[in-house]
Amino acid sequence: MTNNHLSLQVEKFELGRFSIPQAALDELTSKLITLTDGILNHIPGLSVNSITMVNGKAVFNMVGHKYISIATP
C-alpha cells in the first residue's frame, strides 16, 4: 500500500486440492484493489502512506485520528 493505493499481486491460491485459475485471481485482485481504495478514500482524516509486511506482520505508516469509526447506512 502506497499513498492510499493498494498494490497487490496474487501468484497462487489453493483451496484444499483445488487451485484457483489465474484469470479468476486477477479479476478478484482487481476488485479488491478497487474496494480497498474506495474505502480508504472515504474515511475522513485517514492517509495511509504505506503498509508493508515485515516478518509476517503488517507495519502501518499512516496519518489519522487515534480512533476511526465507520458507520454504514
C-alpha positions in Angstrom: 0.0 0.0 0.0 1.5 3.3 -1.0 -0.2 6.8 -0.8 -3.7 5.3 -0.2 -3.5 2.9 -3.1 -3.3 -0.8 -2.7 -0.9 -2.7 -4.9 -1.4 -6.5 -4.8 -0.1 -9.4 -6.9 -1.6 -12.8 -6.1 0.5 -15.5 -7.6 -1.3 -18.6 -6.4 -4.3 -19.5 -4.3 -5.3 -23.0 -3.4 -8.4 -24.2 -1.6 -7.7 -27.8 -0.4 -6.6 -29.6 -3.5 -8.1 -27.1 -5.9 -6.2 -24.2 -7.5 -8.0 -21.1 -8.5 -7.3 -20.1 -12.2 -5.0 -17.1 -12.6 -7.7 -15.2 -14.6 -10.1 -15.5 -11.7 -7.4 -14.4 -9.3 -6.6 -11.4 -11.4 -10.3 -10.4 -11.5 -10.7 -10.8 -7.7 -7.4 -8.9 -7.1 -8.6 -6.0 -9.3 -11.9 -5.9 -7.4 -10.2 -6.0 -4.0 -7.9 -3.1 -5.0 -10.9 -1.0 -6.2 -12.8 -1.8 -3.0 -9.9 -1.0 -0.7 -9.0 2.2 -2.5 -12.7 3.3 -2.3 -13.0 2.6 1.4 -9.7 4.4 2.3 -10.6 7.5 0.3 -13.9 7.8 2.1 -12.5 7.8 5.7 -12.1 11.5 6.7 -8.6 12.2 8.1 -7.0 9.0 7.1 -3.9 8.9 4.9 -2.1 5.6 4.5 1.5 6.3 3.4 2.4 2.6 3.3 1.7 -0.8 4.7 4.5 -3.3 4.4 4.9 -6.9 5.7 7.9 -7.5 8.0 8.4 -10.9 9.5 4.8 -11.8 8.8 3.4 -8.7 10.5 1.8 -5.7 8.9 3.6 -2.4 9.6 1.5 0.7 9.0 2.8 4.2 8.2 -0.2 6.4 8.3 -1.7 9.6 9.5 -5.2 9.6 11.0 -7.2 10.0 14.2 -6.5 7.7 17.1 -10.0 6.2 16.7 -11.8 6.0 13.4 -15.3 4.7 13.2 -17.2 3.8 10.1 -21.0 3.9 10.1 -23.0 2.1 7.5 -26.3 3.4 6.3 
